[in-house]
Amino acid sequence: MKDFFKCQECVDLLTDYLEGSLEVEVKRRLDEHLAGCAPCINFVRTFEKSQDLTNRLREQQVNVPREVQERVKSFLKVELVALSSERQK
Ligand SMILES: [Zn+2]
């Protein structure tokens, strides 16, 4: 079966995915991709953890600058792309 999404596209959708704001059809396809793609699943877990950490810091009145959040996000993207291209070797 052909993947509906490339990993990179999934990463771009993940923020919406975790917020639950994706369209039902898009979410379904993303779920299908995630079901067969270990690097993406790992990415979701790592991403959830980083979101969790950010939320916890916020609760403790620690201000995490937007720039840092964005940097974490792009770091994770690079990691995922590296993982998925390694898998295709
Ligand atoms: Zn993937």
PDB file of the backbone (N, CA, C, O) and the ligand in Angstrom, with CONECT records:
HET     ZN  A 101       1
ATOM      1  N   MET A   1       0.843  -1.207   0.000  1.00  0.00           N
ATOM      2  CA  MET A   1       0.000   0.000   0.000  1.00  0.00           C
ATOM      3  C   MET A   1       0.876   1.254   0.000  1.00  0.00           C
ATOM      4  O   MET A   1       1.888   1.338   0.695  1.00  0.00           O
ATOM      5  N   LYS A   2       0.460   2.188  -0.779  1.00  0.00           N
ATOM      6  CA  LYS A   2       1.231   3.420  -0.893  1.00  0.00           C
ATOM      7  C   LYS A   2       0.892   4.368   0.256  1.00  0.00           C
ATOM      8  O   LYS A   2      -0.270   4.515   0.635  1.00  0.00           O
ATOM      9  N   ASP A   3       1.920   5.003   0.800  1.00  0.00           N
ATOM     10  CA  ASP A   3       1.690   5.975   1.865  1.00  0.00           C
ATOM     11  C   ASP A   3       0.984   7.207   1.326  1.00  0.00           C
ATOM     12  O   ASP A   3       1.307   7.709   0.249  1.00  0.00           O
ATOM     13  N   PHE A   4       0.018   7.681   2.094  1.00  0.00           N
ATOM     14  CA  PHE A   4      -0.657   8.915   1.700  1.00  0.00           C
ATOM     15  C   PHE A   4       0.239  10.127   1.919  1.00  0.00           C
ATOM     16  O   PHE A   4       0.204  11.107   1.174  1.00  0.00           O
ATOM     17  N   PHE A   5       1.032  10.019   2.958  1.00  0.00           N
ATOM     18  CA  PHE A   5       1.864  11.153   3.320  1.00  0.00           C
ATOM     19  C   PHE A   5       3.325  10.777   3.329  1.00  0.00           C
ATOM     20  O   PHE A   5       3.692   9.652   3.668  1.00  0.00           O
ATOM     21  N   LYS A   6       4.134  11.708   2.962  1.00  0.00           N
ATOM     22  CA  LYS A   6       5.554  11.553   3.242  1.00  0.00           C
ATOM     23  C   LYS A   6       5.779  11.978   4.691  1.00  0.00           C
ATOM     24  O   LYS A   6       4.996  12.736   5.263  1.00  0.00           O
ATOM     25  N   CYS A   7       6.862  11.474   5.266  1.00  0.00           N
ATOM     26  CA  CYS A   7       7.147  11.782   6.670  1.00  0.00           C
ATOM     27  C   CYS A   7       7.189  13.287   6.921  1.00  0.00           C
ATOM     28  O   CYS A   7       6.659  13.784   7.916  1.00  0.00           O
ATOM     29  N   GLN A   8       7.822  13.989   6.011  1.00  0.00           N
ATOM     30  CA  GLN A   8       7.966  15.432   6.183  1.00  0.00           C
ATOM     31  C   GLN A   8       6.600  16.116   6.287  1.00  0.00           C
ATOM     32  O   GLN A   8       6.409  17.035   7.083  1.00  0.00           O
ATOM     33  N   GLU A   9       5.659  15.650   5.467  1.00  0.00           N
ATOM     34  CA  GLU A   9       4.309  16.227   5.503  1.00  0.00           C
ATOM     35  C   GLU A   9       3.622  15.937   6.833  1.00  0.00           C
ATOM     36  O   GLU A   9       2.896  16.769   7.377  1.00  0.00           O
ATOM     37  N   CYS A  10       3.872  14.737   7.335  1.00  0.00           N
ATOM     38  CA  CYS A  10       3.297  14.365   8.631  1.00  0.00           C
ATOM     39  C   CYS A  10       3.771  15.301   9.724  1.00  0.00           C
ATOM     40  O   CYS A  10       2.992  15.771  10.553  1.00  0.00           O
ATOM     41  N   VAL A  11       5.079  15.562   9.702  1.00  0.00           N
ATOM     42  CA  VAL A  11       5.657  16.423  10.722  1.00  0.00           C
ATOM     43  C   VAL A  11       4.969  17.784  10.706  1.00  0.00           C
ATOM     44  O   VAL A  11       4.676  18.366  11.750  1.00  0.00           O
ATOM     45  N   ASP A  12       4.719  18.271   9.500  1.00  0.00           N
ATOM     46  CA  ASP A  12       4.079  19.583   9.383  1.00  0.00           C
ATOM     47  C   ASP A  12       2.656  19.580   9.942  1.00  0.00           C
ATOM     48  O   ASP A  12       2.141  20.615  10.364  1.00  0.00           O
ATOM     49  N   LEU A  13       2.029  18.400   9.937  1.00  0.00           N
ATOM     50  CA  LEU A  13       0.647  18.314  10.400  1.00  0.00           C
ATOM     51  C   LEU A  13       0.528  17.987  11.883  1.00  0.00           C
ATOM     52  O   LEU A  13      -0.552  18.060  12.470  1.00  0.00           O
ATOM     53  N   LEU A  14       1.659  17.627  12.473  1.00  0.00           N
ATOM     54  CA  LEU A  14       1.588  17.063  13.823  1.00  0.00           C
ATOM     55  C   LEU A  14       1.079  18.028  14.888  1.00  0.00           C
ATOM     56  O   LEU A  14       0.370  17.627  15.811  1.00  0.00           O
ATOM     57  N   THR A  15       1.438  19.277  14.758  1.00  0.00           N
ATOM     58  CA  THR A  15       0.965  20.244  15.750  1.00  0.00           C
ATOM     59  C   THR A  15      -0.557  20.253  15.774  1.00  0.00           C
ATOM     60  O   THR A  15      -1.177  20.197  16.836  1.00  0.00           O
ATOM     61  N   ASP A  16      -1.148  20.325  14.587  1.00  0.00           N
ATOM     62  CA  ASP A  16      -2.610  20.291  14.487  1.00  0.00           C
ATOM     63  C   ASP A  16      -3.162  18.955  14.976  1.00  0.00           C
ATOM     64  O   ASP A  16      -4.193  18.887  15.645  1.00  0.00           O
ATOM     65  N   TYR A  17      -2.434  17.891  14.615  1.00  0.00           N
ATOM     66  CA  TYR A  17      -2.846  16.552  15.021  1.00  0.00           C
ATOM     67  C   TYR A  17      -2.970  16.455  16.535  1.00  0.00           C
ATOM     68  O   TYR A  17      -3.977  15.983  17.063  1.00  0.00           O
ATOM     69  N   LEU A  18      -1.924  16.912  17.223  1.00  0.00           N
ATOM     70  CA  LEU A  18      -1.909  16.806  18.685  1.00  0.00           C
ATOM     71  C   LEU A  18      -2.908  17.753  19.333  1.00  0.00           C
ATOM     72  O   LEU A  18      -3.384  17.505  20.441  1.00  0.00           O
ATOM     73  N   GLU A  19      -3.218  18.828  18.642  1.00  0.00           N
ATOM     74  CA  GLU A  19      -4.230  19.752  19.166  1.00  0.00           C
ATOM     75  C   GLU A  19      -5.636  19.274  18.837  1.00  0.00           C
ATOM     76  O   GLU A  19      -6.621  19.815  19.339  1.00  0.00           O
ATOM     77  N   GLY A  20      -5.718  18.256  17.988  1.00  0.00           N
ATOM     78  CA  GLY A  20      -7.010  17.709  17.604  1.00  0.00           C
ATOM     79  C   GLY A  20      -7.760  18.593  16.636  1.00  0.00           C
ATOM     80  O   GLY A  20      -8.984  18.509  16.535  1.00  0.00           O
ATOM     81  N   SER A  21      -7.038  19.444  15.919  1.00  0.00           N
ATOM     82  CA  SER A  21      -7.731  20.375  15.028  1.00  0.00           C
ATOM     83  C   SER A  21      -7.638  19.981  13.551  1.00  0.00           C
ATOM     84  O   SER A  21      -7.965  20.771  12.666  1.00  0.00           O
ATOM     85  N   LEU A  22      -7.190  18.756  13.302  1.00  0.00           N
ATOM     86  CA  LEU A  22      -7.146  18.293  11.904  1.00  0.00           C
ATOM     87  C   LEU A  22      -8.535  17.882  11.431  1.00  0.00           C
ATOM     88  O   LEU A  22      -9.385  17.465  12.218  1.00  0.00           O
ATOM     89  N   GLU A  23      -8.739  18.012  10.120  1.00  0.00           N
ATOM     90  CA  GLU A  23      -9.975  17.486   9.555  1.00  0.00           C
ATOM     91  C   GLU A  23      -9.985  15.970   9.719  1.00  0.00           C
ATOM     92  O   GLU A  23      -8.936  15.325   9.697  1.00  0.00           O
ATOM     93  N   VAL A  24     -11.172  15.414   9.882  1.00  0.00           N
ATOM     94  CA  VAL A  24     -11.306  13.985  10.158  1.00  0.00           C
ATOM     95  C   VAL A  24     -10.582  13.144   9.107  1.00  0.00           C
ATOM     96  O   VAL A  24      -9.861  12.202   9.438  1.00  0.00           O
ATOM     97  N   GLU A  25     -10.784  13.495   7.846  1.00  0.00           N
ATOM     98  CA  GLU A  25     -10.178  12.720   6.757  1.00  0.00           C
ATOM     99  C   GLU A  25      -8.649  12.797   6.788  1.00  0.00           C
ATOM    100  O   GLU A  25      -7.963  11.796   6.580  1.00  0.00           O
ATOM    101  N   VAL A  26      -8.135  13.976   7.045  1.00  0.00           N
ATOM    102  CA  VAL A  26      -6.684  14.161   7.110  1.00  0.00           C
ATOM    103  C   VAL A  26      -6.115  13.390   8.283  1.00  0.00           C
ATOM    104  O   VAL A  26      -5.069  12.751   8.171  1.00  0.00           O
ATOM    105  N   LYS A  27      -6.807  13.454   9.404  1.00  0.00           N
ATOM    106  CA  LYS A  27      -6.364  12.754  10.606  1.00  0.00           C
ATOM    107  C   LYS A  27      -6.336  11.249  10.360  1.00  0.00           C
ATOM    108  O   LYS A  27      -5.410  10.560  10.789  1.00  0.00           O
ATOM    109  N   ARG A  28      -7.354  10.747   9.669  1.00  0.00           N
ATOM    110  CA  ARG A  28      -7.432   9.321   9.386  1.00  0.00           C
ATOM    111  C   ARG A  28      -6.228   8.873   8.559  1.00  0.00           C
ATOM    112  O   ARG A  28      -5.621   7.839   8.838  1.00  0.00           O
ATOM    113  N   ARG A  29      -5.895   9.656   7.552  1.00  0.00           N
ATOM    114  CA  ARG A  29      -4.747   9.312   6.708  1.00  0.00           C
ATOM    115  C   ARG A  29      -3.443   9.397   7.478  1.00  0.00           C
ATOM    116  O   ARG A  29      -2.539   8.580   7.297  1.00  0.00           O
ATOM    117  N   LEU A  30      -3.363  10.384   8.326  1.00  0.00           N
ATOM    118  CA  LEU A  30      -2.159  10.533   9.134  1.00  0.00           C
ATOM    119  C   LEU A  30      -2.014   9.338  10.085  1.00  0.00           C
ATOM    120  O   LEU A  30      -0.918   8.809  10.271  1.00  0.00           O
ATOM    121  N   ASP A  31      -3.136   8.924  10.680  1.00  0.00           N
ATOM    122  CA  ASP A  31      -3.124   7.742  11.545  1.00  0.00           C
ATOM    123  C   ASP A  31      -2.632   6.522  10.779  1.00  0.00           C
ATOM    124  O   ASP A  31      -1.860   5.717  11.299  1.00  0.00           O
ATOM    125  N   GLU A  32      -3.087   6.396   9.534  1.00  0.00           N
ATOM    126  CA  GLU A  32      -2.678   5.264   8.712  1.00  0.00           C
ATOM    127  C   GLU A  32      -1.176   5.287   8.467  1.00  0.00           C
ATOM    128  O   GLU A  32      -0.509   4.253   8.526  1.00  0.00           O
ATOM    129  N   HIS A  33      -0.658   6.462   8.196  1.00  0.00           N
ATOM    130  CA  HIS A  33       0.779   6.586   7.979  1.00  0.00           C
ATOM    131  C   HIS A  33       1.536   6.228   9.266  1.00  0.00           C
ATOM    132  O   HIS A  33       2.522   5.492   9.238  1.00  0.00           O
ATOM    133  N   LEU A  34       1.057   6.760  10.376  1.00  0.00           N
ATOM    134  CA  LEU A  34       1.729   6.535  11.658  1.00  0.00           C
ATOM    135  C   LEU A  34       1.749   5.054  12.024  1.00  0.00           C
ATOM    136  O   LEU A  34       2.696   4.558  12.633  1.00  0.00           O
ATOM    137  N   ALA A  35       0.676   4.362  11.635  1.00  0.00           N
ATOM    138  CA  ALA A  35       0.576   2.942  11.968  1.00  0.00           C
ATOM    139  C   ALA A  35       1.711   2.135  11.346  1.00  0.00           C
ATOM    140  O   ALA A  35       2.107   1.100  11.881  1.00  0.00           O
ATOM    141  N   GLY A  36       2.236   2.610  10.212  1.00  0.00           N
ATOM    142  CA  GLY A  36       3.265   1.841   9.542  1.00  0.00           C
ATOM    143  C   GLY A  36       4.624   2.513   9.506  1.00  0.00           C
ATOM    144  O   GLY A  36       5.511   2.083   8.768  1.00  0.00           O
ATOM    145  N   CYS A  37       4.796   3.552  10.287  1.00  0.00           N
ATOM    146  CA  CYS A  37       6.037   4.313  10.182  1.00  0.00           C
ATOM    147  C   CYS A  37       6.636   4.573  11.567  1.00  0.00           C
ATOM    148  O   CYS A  37       6.240   5.504  12.268  1.00  0.00           O
ATOM    149  N   ALA A  38       7.595   3.731  11.941  1.00  0.00           N
ATOM    150  CA  ALA A  38       8.202   3.837  13.271  1.00  0.00           C
ATOM    151  C   ALA A  38       8.853   5.196  13.546  1.00  0.00           C
ATOM    152  O   ALA A  38       8.650   5.752  14.626  1.00  0.00           O
ATOM    153  N   PRO A  39       9.625   5.747  12.609  1.00  0.00           N
ATOM    154  CA  PRO A  39      10.238   7.059  12.886  1.00  0.00           C
ATOM    155  C   PRO A  39       9.202   8.128  13.224  1.00  0.00           C
ATOM    156  O   PRO A  39       9.431   8.962  14.101  1.00  0.00           O
ATOM    157  N   CYS A  40       8.067   8.105  12.531  1.00  0.00           N
ATOM    158  CA  CYS A  40       7.029   9.097  12.806  1.00  0.00           C
ATOM    159  C   CYS A  40       6.403   8.885  14.182  1.00  0.00           C
ATOM    160  O   CYS A  40       6.104   9.845  14.891  1.00  0.00           O
ATOM    161  N   ILE A  41       6.207   7.616  14.553  1.00  0.00           N
ATOM    162  CA  ILE A  41       5.650   7.330  15.875  1.00  0.00           C
ATOM    163  C   ILE A  41       6.595   7.842  16.952  1.00  0.00           C
ATOM    164  O   ILE A  41       6.167   8.466  17.924  1.00  0.00           O
ATOM    165  N   ASN A  42       7.878   7.574  16.771  1.00  0.00           N
ATOM    166  CA  ASN A  42       8.869   8.078  17.720  1.00  0.00           C
ATOM    167  C   ASN A  42       8.826   9.594  17.781  1.00  0.00           C
ATOM    168  O   ASN A  42       8.933  10.197  18.849  1.00  0.00           O
ATOM    169  N   PHE A  43       8.667  10.189  16.617  1.00  0.00           N
ATOM    170  CA  PHE A  43       8.605  11.643  16.558  1.00  0.00           C
ATOM    171  C   PHE A  43       7.415  12.163  17.362  1.00  0.00           C
ATOM    172  O   PHE A  43       7.545  13.111  18.137  1.00  0.00           O
ATOM    173  N   VAL A  44       6.252  11.533  17.169  1.00  0.00           N
ATOM    174  CA  VAL A  44       5.058  11.962  17.901  1.00  0.00           C
ATOM    175  C   VAL A  44       5.297  11.887  19.396  1.00  0.00           C
ATOM    176  O   VAL A  44       4.940  12.800  20.141  1.00  0.00           O
ATOM    177  N   ARG A  45       5.908  10.786  19.833  1.00  0.00           N
ATOM    178  CA  ARG A  45       6.169  10.617  21.272  1.00  0.00           C
ATOM    179  C   ARG A  45       7.111  11.701  21.781  1.00  0.00           C
ATOM    180  O   ARG A  45       6.859  12.327  22.811  1.00  0.00           O
ATOM    181  N   THR A  46       8.193  11.912  21.049  1.00  0.00           N
ATOM    182  CA  THR A  46       9.165  12.926  21.463  1.00  0.00           C
ATOM    183  C   THR A  46       8.518  14.299  21.478  1.00  0.00           C
ATOM    184  O   THR A  46       8.734  15.105  22.383  1.00  0.00           O
ATOM    185  N   PHE A  47       7.720  14.539  20.449  1.00  0.00           N
ATOM    186  CA  PHE A  47       7.048  15.826  20.322  1.00  0.00           C
ATOM    187  C   PHE A  47       6.074  16.045  21.476  1.00  0.00           C
ATOM    188  O   PHE A  47       6.018  17.129  22.058  1.00  0.00           O
ATOM    189  N   GLU A  48       5.309  15.005  21.800  1.00  0.00           N
ATOM    190  CA  GLU A  48       4.381  15.091  22.926  1.00  0.00           C
ATOM    191  C   GLU A  48       5.132  15.406  24.212  1.00  0.00           C
ATOM    192  O   GLU A  48       4.689  16.207  25.036  1.00  0.00           O
ATOM    193  N   LYS A  49       6.288  14.750  24.359  1.00  0.00           N
ATOM    194  CA  LYS A  49       7.077  14.965  25.561  1.00  0.00           C
ATOM    195  C   LYS A  49       7.564  16.405  25.647  1.00  0.00           C
ATOM    196  O   LYS A  49       7.550  17.011  26.718  1.00  0.00           O
ATOM    197  N   SER A  50       7.989  16.943  24.523  1.00  0.00           N
ATOM    198  CA  SER A  50       8.496  18.310  24.540  1.00  0.00           C
ATOM    199  C   SER A  50       7.361  19.309  24.787  1.00  0.00           C
ATOM    200  O   SER A  50       7.552  20.334  25.441  1.00  0.00           O
ATOM    201  N   GLN A  51       6.175  18.991  24.252  1.00  0.00           N
ATOM    202  CA  GLN A  51       5.000  19.830  24.511  1.00  0.00           C
ATOM    203  C   GLN A  51       4.660  19.803  25.992  1.00  0.00           C
ATOM    204  O   GLN A  51       4.347  20.818  26.613  1.00  0.00           O
ATOM    205  N   ASP A  52       4.737  18.585  26.528  1.00  0.00           N
ATOM    206  CA  ASP A  52       4.442  18.356  27.925  1.00  0.00           C
ATOM    207  C   ASP A  52       5.373  19.176  28.809  1.00  0.00           C
ATOM    208  O   ASP A  52       4.948  19.819  29.769  1.00  0.00           O
ATOM    209  N   LEU A  53       6.631  19.133  28.462  1.00  0.00           N
ATOM    210  CA  LEU A  53       7.655  19.863  29.208  1.00  0.00           C
ATOM    211  C   LEU A  53       7.389  21.360  29.141  1.00  0.00           C
ATOM    212  O   LEU A  53       7.471  22.072  30.142  1.00  0.00           O
ATOM    213  N   THR A  54       7.075  21.811  27.954  1.00  0.00           N
ATOM    214  CA  THR A  54       6.777  23.237  27.773  1.00  0.00           C
ATOM    215  C   THR A  54       5.593  23.650  28.636  1.00  0.00           C
ATOM    216  O   THR A  54       5.613  24.701  29.278  1.00  0.00           O
ATOM    217  N   ASN A  55       4.550  22.801  28.643  1.00  0.00           N
ATOM    218  CA  ASN A  55       3.369  23.105  29.448  1.00  0.00           C
ATOM    219  C   ASN A  55       3.698  23.148  30.937  1.00  0.00           C
ATOM    220  O   ASN A  55       3.216  24.005  31.677  1.00  0.00           O
ATOM    221  N   ARG A  56       4.535  22.195  31.354  1.00  0.00           N
ATOM    222  CA  ARG A  56       4.884  22.139  32.765  1.00  0.00           C
ATOM    223  C   ARG A  56       5.673  23.373  33.177  1.00  0.00           C
ATOM    224  O   ARG A  56       5.451  23.941  34.247  1.00  0.00           O
ATOM    225  N   LEU A  57       6.590  23.776  32.321  1.00  0.00           N
ATOM    226  CA  LEU A  57       7.369  24.976  32.611  1.00  0.00           C
ATOM    227  C   LEU A  57       6.465  26.195  32.708  1.00  0.00           C
ATOM    228  O   LEU A  57       6.666  27.084  33.535  1.00  0.00           O
ATOM    229  N   ARG A  58       5.476  26.208  31.845  1.00  0.00           N
ATOM    230  CA  ARG A  58       4.558  27.341  31.834  1.00  0.00           C
ATOM    231  C   ARG A  58       3.758  27.401  33.138  1.00  0.00           C
ATOM    232  O   ARG A  58       3.511  28.471  33.695  1.00  0.00           O
ATOM    233  N   GLU A  59       3.358  26.198  33.608  1.00  0.00           N
ATOM    234  CA  GLU A  59       2.628  26.129  34.879  1.00  0.00           C
ATOM    235  C   GLU A  59       3.463  26.684  36.026  1.00  0.00           C
ATOM    236  O   GLU A  59       2.945  27.288  36.965  1.00  0.00           O
ATOM    237  N   GLN A  60       4.760  26.462  35.922  1.00  0.00           N
ATOM    238  CA  GLN A  60       5.650  26.953  36.973  1.00  0.00           C
ATOM    239  C   GLN A  60       6.105  28.386  36.705  1.00  0.00           C
ATOM    240  O   GLN A  60       7.096  28.858  37.261  1.00  0.00           O
ATOM    241  N   GLN A  61       5.367  29.051  35.853  1.00  0.00           N
ATOM    242  CA  GLN A  61       5.642  30.452  35.551  1.00  0.00           C
ATOM    243  C   GLN A  61       6.993  30.671  34.888  1.00  0.00           C
ATOM    244  O   GLN A  61       7.538  31.774  34.912  1.00  0.00           O
ATOM    245  N   VAL A  62       7.523  29.608  34.297  1.00  0.00           N
ATOM    246  CA  VAL A  62       8.753  29.786  33.541  1.00  0.00           C
ATOM    247  C   VAL A  62       8.349  30.115  32.112  1.00  0.00           C
ATOM    248  O   VAL A  62       7.610  29.370  31.469  1.00  0.00           O
ATOM    249  N   ASN A  63       8.836  31.211  31.646  1.00  0.00           N
ATOM    250  CA  ASN A  63       8.461  31.624  30.306  1.00  0.00           C
ATOM    251  C   ASN A  63       9.407  31.031  29.263  1.00  0.00           C
ATOM    252  O   ASN A  63      10.584  31.384  29.197  1.00  0.00           O
ATOM    253  N   VAL A  64       8.864  30.119  28.448  1.00  0.00           N
ATOM    254  CA  VAL A  64       9.663  29.536  27.378  1.00  0.00           C
ATOM    255  C   VAL A  64       9.452  30.381  26.131  1.00  0.00           C
ATOM    256  O   VAL A  64       8.348  30.435  25.589  1.00  0.00           O
ATOM    257  N   PRO A  65      10.508  31.035  25.681  1.00  0.00           N
ATOM    258  CA  PRO A  65      10.334  31.908  24.514  1.00  0.00           C
ATOM    259  C   PRO A  65       9.876  31.121  23.291  1.00  0.00           C
ATOM    260  O   PRO A  65      10.286  29.980  23.076  1.00  0.00           O
ATOM    261  N   ARG A  66       9.043  31.737  22.520  1.00  0.00           N
ATOM    262  CA  ARG A  66       8.531  31.152  21.283  1.00  0.00           C
ATOM    263  C   ARG A  66       9.694  30.628  20.423  1.00  0.00           C
ATOM    264  O   ARG A  66       9.613  29.563  19.812  1.00  0.00           O
ATOM    265  N   GLU A  67      10.760  31.406  20.401  1.00  0.00           N
ATOM    266  CA  GLU A  67      11.914  31.053  19.585  1.00  0.00           C
ATOM    267  C   GLU A  67      12.491  29.692  19.997  1.00  0.00           C
ATOM    268  O   GLU A  67      12.878  28.885  19.152  1.00  0.00           O
ATOM    269  N   VAL A  68      12.540  29.457  21.312  1.00  0.00           N
ATOM    270  CA  VAL A  68      13.058  28.178  21.812  1.00  0.00           C
ATOM    271  C   VAL A  68      12.127  27.043  21.393  1.00  0.00           C
ATOM    272  O   VAL A  68      12.581  25.984  20.959  1.00  0.00           O
ATOM    273  N   GLN A  69      10.837  27.271  21.527  1.00  0.00           N
ATOM    274  CA  GLN A  69       9.860  26.252  21.115  1.00  0.00           C
ATOM    275  C   GLN A  69      10.019  25.905  19.644  1.00  0.00           C
ATOM    276  O   GLN A  69      10.002  24.736  19.257  1.00  0.00           O
ATOM    277  N   GLU A  70      10.174  26.948  18.829  1.00  0.00           N
ATOM    278  CA  GLU A  70      10.351  26.732  17.395  1.00  0.00           C
ATOM    279  C   GLU A  70      11.636  25.962  17.120  1.00  0.00           C
ATOM    280  O   GLU A  70      11.687  25.109  16.234  1.00  0.00           O
ATOM    281  N   ARG A  71      12.669  26.273  17.890  1.00  0.00           N
ATOM    282  CA  ARG A  71      13.947  25.610  17.698  1.00  0.00           C
ATOM    283  C   ARG A  71      13.861  24.129  18.043  1.00  0.00           C
ATOM    284  O   ARG A  71      14.421  23.282  17.348  1.00  0.00           O
ATOM    285  N   VAL A  72      13.154  23.834  19.122  1.00  0.00           N
ATOM    286  CA  VAL A  72      12.943  22.425  19.491  1.00  0.00           C
ATOM    287  C   VAL A  72      12.213  21.716  18.361  1.00  0.00           C
ATOM    288  O   VAL A  72      12.564  20.600  17.979  1.00  0.00           O
ATOM    289  N   LYS A  73      11.204  22.375  17.841  1.00  0.00           N
ATOM    290  CA  LYS A  73      10.400  21.779  16.779  1.00  0.00           C
ATOM    291  C   LYS A  73      11.254  21.495  15.541  1.00  0.00           C
ATOM    292  O   LYS A  73      11.174  20.410  14.965  1.00  0.00           O
ATOM    293  N   SER A  74      12.070  22.470  15.134  1.00  0.00           N
ATOM    294  CA  SER A  74      12.852  22.241  13.925  1.00  0.00           C
ATOM    295  C   SER A  74      13.976  21.236  14.163  1.00  0.00           C
ATOM    296  O   SER A  74      14.380  20.512  13.253  1.00  0.00           O
ATOM    297  N   PHE A  75      14.477  21.201  15.399  1.00  0.00           N
ATOM    298  CA  PHE A  75      15.463  20.172  15.739  1.00  0.00           C
ATOM    299  C   PHE A  75      14.845  18.785  15.571  1.00  0.00           C
ATOM    300  O   PHE A  75      15.456  17.895  14.979  1.00  0.00           O
ATOM    301  N   LEU A  76      13.649  18.611  16.086  1.00  0.00           N
ATOM    302  CA  LEU A  76      12.970  17.321  15.987  1.00  0.00           C
ATOM    303  C   LEU A  76      12.699  16.952  14.537  1.00  0.00           C
ATOM    304  O   LEU A  76      12.798  15.783  14.163  1.00  0.00           O
ATOM    305  N   LYS A  77      12.363  17.925  13.736  1.00  0.00           N
ATOM    306  CA  LYS A  77      12.135  17.677  12.309  1.00  0.00           C
ATOM    307  C   LYS A  77      13.385  17.128  11.647  1.00  0.00           C
ATOM    308  O   LYS A  77      13.329  16.145  10.908  1.00  0.00           O
ATOM    309  N   VAL A  78      14.510  17.770  11.915  1.00  0.00           N
ATOM    310  CA  VAL A  78      15.779  17.333  11.337  1.00  0.00           C
ATOM    311  C   VAL A  78      16.070  15.893  11.751  1.00  0.00           C
ATOM    312  O   VAL A  78      16.495  15.067  10.942  1.00  0.00           O
ATOM    313  N   GLU A  79      15.831  15.616  13.031  1.00  0.00           N
ATOM    314  CA  GLU A  79      16.029  14.260  13.547  1.00  0.00           C
ATOM    315  C   GLU A  79      15.186  13.251  12.783  1.00  0.00           C
ATOM    316  O   GLU A  79      15.671  12.192  12.386  1.00  0.00           O
ATOM    317  N   LEU A  80      13.933  13.588  12.584  1.00  0.00           N
ATOM    318  CA  LEU A  80      13.016  12.672  11.924  1.00  0.00           C
ATOM    319  C   LEU A  80      13.416  12.431  10.481  1.00  0.00           C
ATOM    320  O   LEU A  80      13.413  11.293  10.012  1.00  0.00           O
ATOM    321  N   VAL A  81      13.755  13.482   9.786  1.00  0.00           N
ATOM    322  CA  VAL A  81      14.152  13.354   8.395  1.00  0.00           C
ATOM    323  C   VAL A  81      15.394  12.472   8.284  1.00  0.00           C
ATOM    324  O   VAL A  81      15.499  11.634   7.388  1.00  0.00           O
ATOM    325  N   ALA A  82      16.335  12.675   9.213  1.00  0.00           N
ATOM    326  CA  ALA A  82      17.539  11.842   9.230  1.00  0.00           C
ATOM    327  C   ALA A  82      17.173  10.381   9.455  1.00  0.00           C
ATOM    328  O   ALA A  82      17.686   9.486   8.783  1.00  0.00           O
ATOM    329  N   LEU A  83      16.290  10.158  10.400  1.00  0.00           N
ATOM    330  CA  LEU A  83      15.850   8.789  10.702  1.00  0.00           C
ATOM    331  C   LEU A  83      15.189   8.137   9.498  1.00  0.00           C
ATOM    332  O   LEU A  83      15.497   6.997   9.150  1.00  0.00           O
ATOM    333  N   SER A  84      14.284   8.863   8.870  1.00  0.00           N
ATOM    334  CA  SER A  84      13.520   8.251   7.792  1.00  0.00           C
ATOM    335  C   SER A  84      14.366   8.033   6.539  1.00  0.00           C
ATOM    336  O   SER A  84      14.117   7.094   5.783  1.00  0.00           O
ATOM    337  N   SER A  85      15.362   8.889   6.312  1.00  0.00           N
ATOM    338  CA  SER A  85      16.203   8.654   5.147  1.00  0.00           C
ATOM    339  C   SER A  85      17.172   7.500   5.407  1.00  0.00           C
ATOM    340  O   SER A  85      17.566   6.785   4.485  1.00  0.00           O
ATOM    341  N   GLU A  86      17.546   7.332   6.664  1.00  0.00           N
ATOM    342  CA  GLU A  86      18.398   6.209   7.024  1.00  0.00           C
ATOM    343  C   GLU A  86      17.665   4.896   6.805  1.00  0.00           C
ATOM    344  O   GLU A  86      18.254   3.900   6.385  1.00  0.00           O
ATOM    345  N   ARG A  87      16.396   4.913   7.090  1.00  0.00           N
ATOM    346  CA  ARG A  87      15.567   3.725   6.961  1.00  0.00           C
ATOM    347  C   ARG A  87      15.479   3.256   5.507  1.00  0.00           C
ATOM    348  O   ARG A  87      15.302   2.067   5.241  1.00  0.00           O
ATOM    349  N   GLN A  88      15.602   4.194   4.575  1.00  0.00           N
ATOM    350  CA  GLN A  88      15.456   3.854   3.151  1.00  0.00           C
ATOM    351  C   GLN A  88      16.732   3.325   2.525  1.00  0.00           C
ATOM    352  O   GLN A  88      16.730   2.915   1.364  1.00  0.00           O
ATOM    353  N   LYS A  89      17.819   3.330   3.277  1.00  0.00           N
ATOM    354  CA  LYS A  89      19.092   2.845   2.749  1.00  0.00           C
ATOM    355  C   LYS A  89      19.032   1.340   2.479  1.00  0.00           C
ATOM    356  O   LYS A  89      20.016   0.753   2.030  1.00  0.00           O
TER     357      LYS A  89
HETATM  358 ZN    ZN A 101       6.607   8.624   8.436  1.00  0.00          ZN2+
END
